């Protein structure tokens, strides 16, 4: 995790999470950030922790031309982590408290509800909407190949 509850409360000014459940939702946010940045988030998180990870391809170490130094992103990654943590909590709460209809029969009117179910595509869509607000201009959402030419 890039942030702690103190950052969430005092800098991001979050008010949905408590100190007790912050870590749970921040870890979920980290998984989504790593997914949408194609592993770049884990690399940046490791750099901030003092580790130096480099992407490798075909056994050859490549320079990390796609990513800036961890400090070069300002607070956009921290804020994205906090915003996604909030979203994960709200979506989980909504899924549990607002069940959707799974099946409805008209004759003798029978209704079956889905409760607590997370629709992966709905989650991906909503979370990508939040991530893109924070990371769209960083290059971290680019899924293409970084080519390095040596002369």
Secondary structure by P-SEA (a helix, b strand, c coil): ccccccccccccccccccccaaaaaaaaaaaaaaaaacaaaaaaaaaaacbbbbbbccccccccccccccccccaaaaaaaaaaaaaaaaaaaaaaccccccccccccbbbbbbcccccaaaaaaaaaaaaaaccccccccccbbbbbbcc
